[in-house]
Amino acid sequence: MNIKRANEIFQSLGVIDVEYKGNPVWIENVIEENNEVVVKNLETKNKFTVNVFDLKEI
């Protein structure tokens, strides 16, 4: 995924399915300067920062 699309999903009012390493995540914040995204794992509820290129829209 690219940073532009991550921002679009983050700002969207709808629900858009995103995965990180096969796990469903919710985008919590976008850090454009570093191409990073703060996500929350929807199964474990853990929050962590990942590279935007590691996210996959499904």
mmJSON file of the N, C-alpha and C atoms, coordinates in Angstrom:
{"data_MODEL":{"atom_site":{
"group_PDB":["ATOM","ATOM","ATOM","ATOM","ATOM","ATOM","ATOM","ATOM","ATOM","ATOM","ATOM","ATOM","ATOM","ATOM","ATOM","ATOM","ATOM","ATOM","ATOM","ATOM","ATOM","ATOM","ATOM","ATOM","ATOM","ATOM","ATOM","ATOM","ATOM","ATOM","ATOM","ATOM","ATOM","ATOM","ATOM","ATOM","ATOM","ATOM","ATOM","ATOM","ATOM","ATOM","ATOM","ATOM","ATOM","ATOM","ATOM","ATOM","ATOM","ATOM","ATOM","ATOM","ATOM","ATOM","ATOM","ATOM","ATOM","ATOM","ATOM","ATOM","ATOM","ATOM","ATOM","ATOM","ATOM","ATOM","ATOM","ATOM","ATOM","ATOM","ATOM","ATOM","ATOM","ATOM","ATOM","ATOM","ATOM","ATOM","ATOM","ATOM","ATOM","ATOM","ATOM","ATOM","ATOM","ATOM","ATOM","ATOM","ATOM","ATOM","ATOM","ATOM","ATOM","ATOM","ATOM","ATOM","ATOM","ATOM","ATOM","ATOM","ATOM","ATOM","ATOM","ATOM","ATOM","ATOM","ATOM","ATOM","ATOM","ATOM","ATOM","ATOM","ATOM","ATOM","ATOM","ATOM","ATOM","ATOM","ATOM","ATOM","ATOM","ATOM","ATOM","ATOM","ATOM","ATOM","ATOM","ATOM","ATOM","ATOM","ATOM","ATOM","ATOM","ATOM","ATOM","ATOM","ATOM","ATOM","ATOM","ATOM","ATOM","ATOM","ATOM","ATOM","ATOM","ATOM","ATOM","ATOM","ATOM","ATOM","ATOM","ATOM","ATOM","ATOM","ATOM","ATOM","ATOM","ATOM","ATOM","ATOM","ATOM","ATOM","ATOM","ATOM","ATOM","ATOM","ATOM","ATOM","ATOM","ATOM","ATOM","ATOM","ATOM","ATOM"],
"id":[1,2,3,4,5,6,7,8,9,10,11,12,13,14,15,16,17,18,19,20,21,22,23,24,25,26,27,28,29,30,31,32,33,34,35,36,37,38,39,40,41,42,43,44,45,46,47,48,49,50,51,52,53,54,55,56,57,58,59,60,61,62,63,64,65,66,67,68,69,70,71,72,73,74,75,76,77,78,79,80,81,82,83,84,85,86,87,88,89,90,91,92,93,94,95,96,97,98,99,100,101,102,103,104,105,106,107,108,109,110,111,112,113,114,115,116,117,118,119,120,121,122,123,124,125,126,127,128,129,130,131,132,133,134,135,136,137,138,139,140,141,142,143,144,145,146,147,148,149,150,151,152,153,154,155,156,157,158,159,160,161,162,163,164,165,166,167,168,169,170,171,172,173,174],
"type_symbol":["N","C","C","N","C","C","N","C","C","N","C","C","N","C","C","N","C","C","N","C","C","N","C","C","N","C","C","N","C","C","N","C","C","N","C","C","N","C","C","N","C","C","N","C","C","N","C","C","N","C","C","N","C","C","N","C","C","N","C","C","N","C","C","N","C","C","N","C","C","N","C","C","N","C","C","N","C","C","N","C","C","N","C","C","N","C","C","N","C","C","N","C","C","N","C","C","N","C","C","N","C","C","N","C","C","N","C","C","N","C","C","N","C","C","N","C","C","N","C","C","N","C","C","N","C","C","N","C","C","N","C","C","N","C","C","N","C","C","N","C","C","N","C","C","N","C","C","N","C","C","N","C","C","N","C","C","N","C","C","N","C","C","N","C","C","N","C","C","N","C","C","N","C","C"],
"label_atom_id":["N","CA","C","N","CA","C","N","CA","C","N","CA","C","N","CA","C","N","CA","C","N","CA","C","N","CA","C","N","CA","C","N","CA","C","N","CA","C","N","CA","C","N","CA","C","N","CA","C","N","CA","C","N","CA","C","N","CA","C","N","CA","C","N","CA","C","N","CA","C","N","CA","C","N","CA","C","N","CA","C","N","CA","C","N","CA","C","N","CA","C","N","CA","C","N","CA","C","N","CA","C","N","CA","C","N","CA","C","N","CA","C","N","CA","C","N","CA","C","N","CA","C","N","CA","C","N","CA","C","N","CA","C","N","CA","C","N","CA","C","N","CA","C","N","CA","C","N","CA","C","N","CA","C","N","CA","C","N","CA","C","N","CA","C","N","CA","C","N","CA","C","N","CA","C","N","CA","C","N","CA","C","N","CA","C","N","CA","C","N","CA","C","N","CA","C","N","CA","C","N","CA","C"],
"label_alt_id":[null,null,null,null,null,null,null,null,null,null,null,null,null,null,null,null,null,null,null,null,null,null,null,null,null,null,null,null,null,null,null,null,null,null,null,null,null,null,null,null,null,null,null,null,null,null,null,null,null,null,null,null,null,null,null,null,null,null,null,null,null,null,null,null,null,null,null,null,null,null,null,null,null,null,null,null,null,null,null,null,null,null,null,null,null,null,null,null,null,null,null,null,null,null,null,null,null,null,null,null,null,null,null,null,null,null,null,null,null,null,null,null,null,null,null,null,null,null,null,null,null,null,null,null,null,null,null,null,null,null,null,null,null,null,null,null,null,null,null,null,null,null,null,null,null,null,null,null,null,null,null,null,null,null,null,null,null,null,null,null,null,null,null,null,null,null,null,null,null,null,null,null,null,null],
"label_comp_id":["MET","MET","MET","ASN","ASN","ASN","ILE","ILE","ILE","LYS","LYS","LYS","ARG","ARG","ARG","ALA","ALA","ALA","ASN","ASN","ASN","GLU","GLU","GLU","ILE","ILE","ILE","PHE","PHE","PHE","GLN","GLN","GLN","SER","SER","SER","LEU","LEU","LEU","GLY","GLY","GLY","VAL","VAL","VAL","ILE","ILE","ILE","ASP","ASP","ASP","VAL","VAL","VAL","GLU","GLU","GLU","TYR","TYR","TYR","LYS","LYS","LYS","GLY","GLY","GLY","ASN","ASN","ASN","PRO","PRO","PRO","VAL","VAL","VAL","TRP","TRP","TRP","ILE","ILE","ILE","GLU","GLU","GLU","ASN","ASN","ASN","VAL","VAL","VAL","ILE","ILE","ILE","GLU","GLU","GLU","GLU","GLU","GLU","ASN","ASN","ASN","ASN","ASN","ASN","GLU","GLU","GLU","VAL","VAL","VAL","VAL","VAL","VAL","VAL","VAL","VAL","LYS","LYS","LYS","ASN","ASN","ASN","LEU","LEU","LEU","GLU","GLU","GLU","THR","THR","THR","LYS","LYS","LYS","ASN","ASN","ASN","LYS","LYS","LYS","PHE","PHE","PHE","THR","THR","THR","VAL","VAL","VAL","ASN","ASN","ASN","VAL","VAL","VAL","PHE","PHE","PHE","ASP","ASP","ASP","LEU","LEU","LEU","LYS","LYS","LYS","GLU","GLU","GLU","ILE","ILE","ILE"],
"label_asym_id":["A","A","A","A","A","A","A","A","A","A","A","A","A","A","A","A","A","A","A","A","A","A","A","A","A","A","A","A","A","A","A","A","A","A","A","A","A","A","A","A","A","A","A","A","A","A","A","A","A","A","A","A","A","A","A","A","A","A","A","A","A","A","A","A","A","A","A","A","A","A","A","A","A","A","A","A","A","A","A","A","A","A","A","A","A","A","A","A","A","A","A","A","A","A","A","A","A","A","A","A","A","A","A","A","A","A","A","A","A","A","A","A","A","A","A","A","A","A","A","A","A","A","A","A","A","A","A","A","A","A","A","A","A","A","A","A","A","A","A","A","A","A","A","A","A","A","A","A","A","A","A","A","A","A","A","A","A","A","A","A","A","A","A","A","A","A","A","A","A","A","A","A","A","A"],
"label_entity_id":["1","1","1","1","1","1","1","1","1","1","1","1","1","1","1","1","1","1","1","1","1","1","1","1","1","1","1","1","1","1","1","1","1","1","1","1","1","1","1","1","1","1","1","1","1","1","1","1","1","1","1","1","1","1","1","1","1","1","1","1","1","1","1","1","1","1","1","1","1","1","1","1","1","1","1","1","1","1","1","1","1","1","1","1","1","1","1","1","1","1","1","1","1","1","1","1","1","1","1","1","1","1","1","1","1","1","1","1","1","1","1","1","1","1","1","1","1","1","1","1","1","1","1","1","1","1","1","1","1","1","1","1","1","1","1","1","1","1","1","1","1","1","1","1","1","1","1","1","1","1","1","1","1","1","1","1","1","1","1","1","1","1","1","1","1","1","1","1","1","1","1","1","1","1"],
"label_seq_id":[1,1,1,2,2,2,3,3,3,4,4,4,5,5,5,6,6,6,7,7,7,8,8,8,9,9,9,10,10,10,11,11,11,12,12,12,13,13,13,14,14,14,15,15,15,16,16,16,17,17,17,18,18,18,19,19,19,20,20,20,21,21,21,22,22,22,23,23,23,24,24,24,25,25,25,26,26,26,27,27,27,28,28,28,29,29,29,30,30,30,31,31,31,32,32,32,33,33,33,34,34,34,35,35,35,36,36,36,37,37,37,38,38,38,39,39,39,40,40,40,41,41,41,42,42,42,43,43,43,44,44,44,45,45,45,46,46,46,47,47,47,48,48,48,49,49,49,50,50,50,51,51,51,52,52,52,53,53,53,54,54,54,55,55,55,56,56,56,57,57,57,58,58,58],
"pdbx_PDB_ins_code":[null,null,null,null,null,null,null,null,null,null,null,null,null,null,null,null,null,null,null,null,null,null,null,null,null,null,null,null,null,null,null,null,null,null,null,null,null,null,null,null,null,null,null,null,null,null,null,null,null,null,null,null,null,null,null,null,null,null,null,null,null,null,null,null,null,null,null,null,null,null,null,null,null,null,null,null,null,null,null,null,null,null,null,null,null,null,null,null,null,null,null,null,null,null,null,null,null,null,null,null,null,null,null,null,null,null,null,null,null,null,null,null,null,null,null,null,null,null,null,null,null,null,null,null,null,null,null,null,null,null,null,null,null,null,null,null,null,null,null,null,null,null,null,null,null,null,null,null,null,null,null,null,null,null,null,null,null,null,null,null,null,null,null,null,null,null,null,null,null,null,null,null,null,null],
"Cartn_x":[0.851,0.0,0.901,0.412,1.191,0.587,1.329,0.936,-0.347,-0.539,-1.756,-2.989,-2.922,-4.065,-4.298,-3.24,-3.384,-4.119,-3.796,-4.485,-5.95,-6.244,-7.635,-8.439,-7.862,-8.539,-8.71,-7.672,-7.711,-8.823,-9.001,-9.991,-11.383,-11.501,-12.776,-13.773,-15.039,-16.101,-16.55,-16.166,-16.545,-15.527,-15.838,-14.931,-14.238,-12.923,-12.119,-11.168,-11.23,-10.431,-8.959,-8.105,-6.656,-6.004,-4.936,-4.189,-2.724,-2.124,-0.684,-0.211,0.601,1.105,-0.032,-1.115,-2.232,-3.221,-2.969,-3.851,-4.656,-5.947,-6.759,-6.348,-6.191,-5.795,-6.675,-6.692,-7.384,-6.324,-6.39,-5.418,-5.796,-4.901,-5.121,-4.521,-3.426,-2.745,-1.794,-1.538,-0.612,0.506,1.755,2.935,3.617,3.197,3.647,5.155,5.775,7.207,8.059,7.601,8.386,7.777,6.688,5.951,5.54,5.099,4.686,3.215,2.627,1.223,1.098,0.329,0.006,-1.267,-1.197,-2.343,-2.7,-3.952,-4.403,-4.832,-4.247,-4.636,-6.055,-6.971,-8.373,-8.646,-7.713,-7.901,-7.31,-6.106,-5.429,-5.607,-6.039,-6.211,-4.883,-3.748,-2.436,-2.237,-1.584,-1.253,0.245,0.62,2.035,2.206,3.439,3.771,4.431,3.965,4.497,4.799,5.609,5.862,4.619,4.212,2.982,3.031,4.214,4.344,4.069,4.017,3.722,2.224,1.397,-0.05,-0.65,-1.748,-2.436,-3.932,-4.496,-5.945,-6.579,-7.623,-8.268,-9.722],
"Cartn_y":[-1.16,0.0,1.228,2.325,3.558,4.518,5.563,6.483,7.232,7.535,8.241,7.388,6.121,5.23,4.997,4.892,4.723,5.916,7.125,8.326,8.311,7.885,7.804,6.844,5.711,4.726,5.282,5.914,6.482,7.521,8.348,9.425,8.981,7.776,7.273,7.047,7.318,7.038,5.58,4.904,3.506,2.564,1.294,0.254,-0.364,-0.268,-0.818,-1.837,-3.059,-4.142,-4.005,-4.043,-3.935,-5.05,-5.615,-6.665,-6.281,-6.783,-6.703,-8.122,-8.656,-10.034,-11.031,-10.844,-11.773,-11.552,-10.561,-10.286,-9.017,-9.012,-7.814,-6.701,-5.49,-4.341,-3.136,-2.193,-0.922,0.17,1.08,2.175,3.225,3.471,4.425,5.796,5.821,7.082,6.858,7.933,7.882,8.88,8.422,9.268,9.401,10.41,10.554,10.721,11.451,11.751,10.49,9.435,8.196,7.037,7.305,6.228,5.141,5.56,4.616,4.812,3.752,3.766,3.086,3.703,3.067,2.262,0.975,0.093,-0.625,-1.09,-1.92,-3.264,-4.324,-5.675,-5.916,-6.262,-6.411,-7.668,-8.607,-9.826,-9.692,-9.115,-9.011,-7.648,-6.652,-5.257,-4.555,-5.193,-4.569,-3.493,-2.386,-1.31,-1.318,-1.048,-0.99,-0.177,0.236,1.045,0.158,0.295,-0.527,0.346,-0.171,0.504,0.375,1.47,1.481,0.456,0.177,-0.759,-2.207,-2.466,-3.808,-4.061,-3.035,-3.191,-3.631,-4.364,-4.848,-4.584,-3.913,-3.714,-4.969,-5.472,-6.699,-6.454],
"Cartn_z":[0.0,0.0,0.0,-0.551,-0.503,0.523,0.851,1.915,1.56,0.282,-0.147,0.124,-0.229,-0.01,1.478,2.249,3.697,4.293,3.837,4.305,3.904,2.684,2.227,3.102,3.41,4.263,5.67,6.201,7.547,7.673,6.644,6.681,6.238,5.736,5.233,6.369,6.07,7.036,6.97,5.904,5.733,6.346,6.27,6.756,5.547,5.525,4.436,5.049,4.561,5.13,4.749,5.779,5.603,6.409,5.853,6.545,6.699,7.779,7.996,8.291,7.408,7.539,7.742,6.985,7.031,8.159,9.011,10.141,9.89,10.223,10.02,10.982,10.44,11.257,10.934,11.879,11.73,11.748,10.779,10.728,11.768,12.716,13.799,13.495,12.737,12.433,11.264,10.523,9.393,9.652,9.55,9.752,8.396,7.637,6.252,6.121,7.04,6.936,6.888,7.563,7.657,6.875,6.13,5.449,6.432,7.615,8.65,8.995,9.527,9.915,11.277,12.172,13.441,13.214,13.51,13.3,14.597,14.646,15.765,15.201,15.727,15.333,15.846,14.946,15.32,16.138,16.151,16.936,18.332,18.429,19.727,20.38,19.602,20.052,20.321,20.004,20.169,19.113,19.52,18.588,18.333,17.077,16.728,15.456,15.193,14.023,12.981,11.721,10.635,9.428,8.527,7.259,6.395,5.779,4.98,3.851,3.332,2.218,2.632,3.948,4.444,4.621,4.395,4.515,3.192,3.295,2.096,2.242,1.235,1.208,0.626,1.301,0.814,0.466],
"occupancy":[1.0,1.0,1.0,1.0,1.0,1.0,1.0,1.0,1.0,1.0,1.0,1.0,1.0,1.0,1.0,1.0,1.0,1.0,1.0,1.0,1.0,1.0,1.0,1.0,1.0,1.0,1.0,1.0,1.0,1.0,1.0,1.0,1.0,1.0,1.0,1.0,1.0,1.0,1.0,1.0,1.0,1.0,1.0,1.0,1.0,1.0,1.0,1.0,1.0,1.0,1.0,1.0,1.0,1.0,1.0,1.0,1.0,1.0,1.0,1.0,1.0,1.0,1.0,1.0,1.0,1.0,1.0,1.0,1.0,1.0,1.0,1.0,1.0,1.0,1.0,1.0,1.0,1.0,1.0,1.0,1.0,1.0,1.0,1.0,1.0,1.0,1.0,1.0,1.0,1.0,1.0,1.0,1.0,1.0,1.0,1.0,1.0,1.0,1.0,1.0,1.0,1.0,1.0,1.0,1.0,1.0,1.0,1.0,1.0,1.0,1.0,1.0,1.0,1.0,1.0,1.0,1.0,1.0,1.0,1.0,1.0,1.0,1.0,1.0,1.0,1.0,1.0,1.0,1.0,1.0,1.0,1.0,1.0,1.0,1.0,1.0,1.0,1.0,1.0,1.0,1.0,1.0,1.0,1.0,1.0,1.0,1.0,1.0,1.0,1.0,1.0,1.0,1.0,1.0,1.0,1.0,1.0,1.0,1.0,1.0,1.0,1.0,1.0,1.0,1.0,1.0,1.0,1.0,1.0,1.0,1.0,1.0,1.0,1.0],
"B_iso_or_equiv":[0.0,0.0,0.0,0.0,0.0,0.0,0.0,0.0,0.0,0.0,0.0,0.0,0.0,0.0,0.0,0.0,0.0,0.0,0.0,0.0,0.0,0.0,0.0,0.0,0.0,0.0,0.0,0.0,0.0,0.0,0.0,0.0,0.0,0.0,0.0,0.0,0.0,0.0,0.0,0.0,0.0,0.0,0.0,0.0,0.0,0.0,0.0,0.0,0.0,0.0,0.0,0.0,0.0,0.0,0.0,0.0,0.0,0.0,0.0,0.0,0.0,0.0,0.0,0.0,0.0,0.0,0.0,0.0,0.0,0.0,0.0,0.0,0.0,0.0,0.0,0.0,0.0,0.0,0.0,0.0,0.0,0.0,0.0,0.0,0.0,0.0,0.0,0.0,0.0,0.0,0.0,0.0,0.0,0.0,0.0,0.0,0.0,0.0,0.0,0.0,0.0,0.0,0.0,0.0,0.0,0.0,0.0,0.0,0.0,0.0,0.0,0.0,0.0,0.0,0.0,0.0,0.0,0.0,0.0,0.0,0.0,0.0,0.0,0.0,0.0,0.0,0.0,0.0,0.0,0.0,0.0,0.0,0.0,0.0,0.0,0.0,0.0,0.0,0.0,0.0,0.0,0.0,0.0,0.0,0.0,0.0,0.0,0.0,0.0,0.0,0.0,0.0,0.0,0.0,0.0,0.0,0.0,0.0,0.0,0.0,0.0,0.0,0.0,0.0,0.0,0.0,0.0,0.0,0.0,0.0,0.0,0.0,0.0,0.0],
"pdbx_formal_charge":[null,null,null,null,null,null,null,null,null,null,null,null,null,null,null,null,null,null,null,null,null,null,null,null,null,null,null,null,null,null,null,null,null,null,null,null,null,null,null,null,null,null,null,null,null,null,null,null,null,null,null,null,null,null,null,null,null,null,null,null,null,null,null,null,null,null,null,null,null,null,null,null,null,null,null,null,null,null,null,null,null,null,null,null,null,null,null,null,null,null,null,null,null,null,null,null,null,null,null,null,null,null,null,null,null,null,null,null,null,null,null,null,null,null,null,null,null,null,null,null,null,null,null,null,null,null,null,null,null,null,null,null,null,null,null,null,null,null,null,null,null,null,null,null,null,null,null,null,null,null,null,null,null,null,null,null,null,null,null,null,null,null,null,null,null,null,null,null,null,null,null,null,null,null],
"auth_seq_id":[1,1,1,2,2,2,3,3,3,4,4,4,5,5,5,6,6,6,7,7,7,8,8,8,9,9,9,10,10,10,11,11,11,12,12,12,13,13,13,14,14,14,15,15,15,16,16,16,17,17,17,18,18,18,19,19,19,20,20,20,21,21,21,22,22,22,23,23,23,24,24,24,25,25,25,26,26,26,27,27,27,28,28,28,29,29,29,30,30,30,31,31,31,32,32,32,33,33,33,34,34,34,35,35,35,36,36,36,37,37,37,38,38,38,39,39,39,40,40,40,41,41,41,42,42,42,43,43,43,44,44,44,45,45,45,46,46,46,47,47,47,48,48,48,49,49,49,50,50,50,51,51,51,52,52,52,53,53,53,54,54,54,55,55,55,56,56,56,57,57,57,58,58,58],
"auth_comp_id":["MET","MET","MET","ASN","ASN","ASN","ILE","ILE","ILE","LYS","LYS","LYS","ARG","ARG","ARG","ALA","ALA","ALA","ASN","ASN","ASN","GLU","GLU","GLU","ILE","ILE","ILE","PHE","PHE","PHE","GLN","GLN","GLN","SER","SER","SER","LEU","LEU","LEU","GLY","GLY","GLY","VAL","VAL","VAL","ILE","ILE","ILE","ASP","ASP","ASP","VAL","VAL","VAL","GLU","GLU","GLU","TYR","TYR","TYR","LYS","LYS","LYS","GLY","GLY","GLY","ASN","ASN","ASN","PRO","PRO","PRO","VAL","VAL","VAL","TRP","TRP","TRP","ILE","ILE","ILE","GLU","GLU","GLU","ASN","ASN","ASN","VAL","VAL","VAL","ILE","ILE","ILE","GLU","GLU","GLU","GLU","GLU","GLU","ASN","ASN","ASN","ASN","ASN","ASN","GLU","GLU","GLU","VAL","VAL","VAL","VAL","VAL","VAL","VAL","VAL","VAL","LYS","LYS","LYS","ASN","ASN","ASN","LEU","LEU","LEU","GLU","GLU","GLU","THR","THR","THR","LYS","LYS","LYS","ASN","ASN","ASN","LYS","LYS","LYS","PHE","PHE","PHE","THR","THR","THR","VAL","VAL","VAL","ASN","ASN","ASN","VAL","VAL","VAL","PHE","PHE","PHE","ASP","ASP","ASP","LEU","LEU","LEU","LYS","LYS","LYS","GLU","GLU","GLU","ILE","ILE","ILE"],
"auth_asym_id":["A","A","A","A","A","A","A","A","A","A","A","A","A","A","A","A","A","A","A","A","A","A","A","A","A","A","A","A","A","A","A","A","A","A","A","A","A","A","A","A","A","A","A","A","A","A","A","A","A","A","A","A","A","A","A","A","A","A","A","A","A","A","A","A","A","A","A","A","A","A","A","A","A","A","A","A","A","A","A","A","A","A","A","A","A","A","A","A","A","A","A","A","A","A","A","A","A","A","A","A","A","A","A","A","A","A","A","A","A","A","A","A","A","A","A","A","A","A","A","A","A","A","A","A","A","A","A","A","A","A","A","A","A","A","A","A","A","A","A","A","A","A","A","A","A","A","A","A","A","A","A","A","A","A","A","A","A","A","A","A","A","A","A","A","A","A","A","A","A","A","A","A","A","A"],
"auth_atom_id":["N","CA","C","N","CA","C","N","CA","C","N","CA","C","N","CA","C","N","CA","C","N","CA","C","N","CA","C","N","CA","C","N","CA","C","N","CA","C","N","CA","C","N","CA","C","N","CA","C","N","CA","C","N","CA","C","N","CA","C","N","CA","C","N","CA","C","N","CA","C","N","CA","C","N","CA","C","N","CA","C","N","CA","C","N","CA","C","N","CA","C","N","CA","C","N","CA","C","N","CA","C","N","CA","C","N","CA","C","N","CA","C","N","CA","C","N","CA","C","N","CA","C","N","CA","C","N","CA","C","N","CA","C","N","CA","C","N","CA","C","N","CA","C","N","CA","C","N","CA","C","N","CA","C","N","CA","C","N","CA","C","N","CA","C","N","CA","C","N","CA","C","N","CA","C","N","CA","C","N","CA","C","N","CA","C","N","CA","C","N","CA","C","N","CA","C","N","CA","C","N","CA","C"],
"pdbx_PDB_model_num":[1,1,1,1,1,1,1,1,1,1,1,1,1,1,1,1,1,1,1,1,1,1,1,1,1,1,1,1,1,1,1,1,1,1,1,1,1,1,1,1,1,1,1,1,1,1,1,1,1,1,1,1,1,1,1,1,1,1,1,1,1,1,1,1,1,1,1,1,1,1,1,1,1,1,1,1,1,1,1,1,1,1,1,1,1,1,1,1,1,1,1,1,1,1,1,1,1,1,1,1,1,1,1,1,1,1,1,1,1,1,1,1,1,1,1,1,1,1,1,1,1,1,1,1,1,1,1,1,1,1,1,1,1,1,1,1,1,1,1,1,1,1,1,1,1,1,1,1,1,1,1,1,1,1,1,1,1,1,1,1,1,1,1,1,1,1,1,1,1,1,1,1,1,1]
}}}
